């Protein structure tokens, strides 16, 4: 284990002055390798705090670019970084925070094909993801490779944090949530919104747990889930038990390698009641007589629209369903396809058999058809 340079001794002086931490704790941080999946809301405070604390190697996985809608909560990025890759933007900021740490960037999607190879080189993983497929993937890979998984999630005014580590005697994420919620049941941050400070609070807790795991100080949140609610400023802790029937870490394993997580989470409807954005474009270009229904919220419709769409938010659809004709195809879209899938199910139940879901929603429309449509 290498010693600290004179500049590092000055930089970490407040750590070194704590008897519980001292030189031993700081050298453990310097020798540690931590991977953060995501350089967004949670990844921002996590990586900035770990860099400032002196973690020797920080890995970042993210394939996205910086957009304006990120800036109210993803503080690692600035206005000057708009359009840049998040990995490159994060690298610059972290090197400025602490030139003594090494930043390893993986400007790729975290998938079942590359996850094991990426995670293998690190001591622990910080889950800064915002979608269920990646969350289950990061959990399973950490279970397979016996790496602690520092979990965090945020939604509107609430957040959660825990440490999943079956090899250390605790449960994994699948013990808490064996099956993902139904498509559209849990809104994304883009759909439901999030208070800008929430990632800072939960991400800082994740960084704290990582430092505790690395140094051996205190009692990490293994077997416990910390829940924070901002409006009443309440923290609550729930005990979590390992599930003997867990598919990933239980007594009779049914998952021993990364699976098709998109299929597992069933993000989109997998039946004949859906069309692609390219098929939607063909219908529009051909002048087909159909209804294009947008079931997002008014603020989303104000930011980005597909020309010709009528707006009926999902929460109002049941009470306004008679505004729609039964004898026409109704192509339903939202942001990514979850809410529109629920809308199609509701329409089918009311006898609107020609309703179809637009796979991928307006996000896919922007990516594949019209890049001028704003992303948010």
Secondary structure as UniProt FT lines:
FT   HELIX           6..11
FT   HELIX           13..16
FT   TURN            19..21
FT   HELIX           22..31
FT   STRAND          33..37
FT   HELIX           41..53
FT   STRAND          57..61
FT   HELIX           68..70
FT   TURN            71..73
FT   TURN            75..76
FT   HELIX           79..81
FT   TURN            82..83
FT   HELIX           86..97
FT   TURN            99..100
FT   STRAND          102..106
FT   TURN            112..114
FT   HELIX           115..119
FT   TURN            120..121
FT   STRAND          124..127
FT   HELIX           132..145
FT   STRAND          148..156
FT   STRAND          158..164
FT   HELIX           166..168
FT   HELIX           173..176
FT   TURN            183..185
FT   HELIX           189..192
FT   TURN            196..197
FT   HELIX           198..215
FT   STRAND          224..229
FT   TURN            230..233
FT   STRAND          234..239
FT   TURN            244..245
FT   TURN            247..249
FT   HELIX           261..265
FT   STRAND          274..275
FT   HELIX           277..285
FT   TURN            286..287
FT   STRAND          290..294
FT   HELIX           298..303
FT   TURN            307..308
FT   STRAND          310..311
FT   HELIX           314..320
FT   HELIX           321..323
FT   STRAND          329..333
FT   HELIX           338..349
FT   TURN            350..351
FT   TURN            353..354
FT   STRAND          355..358
FT   TURN            359..360
FT   HELIX           361..368
FT   TURN            371..372
//
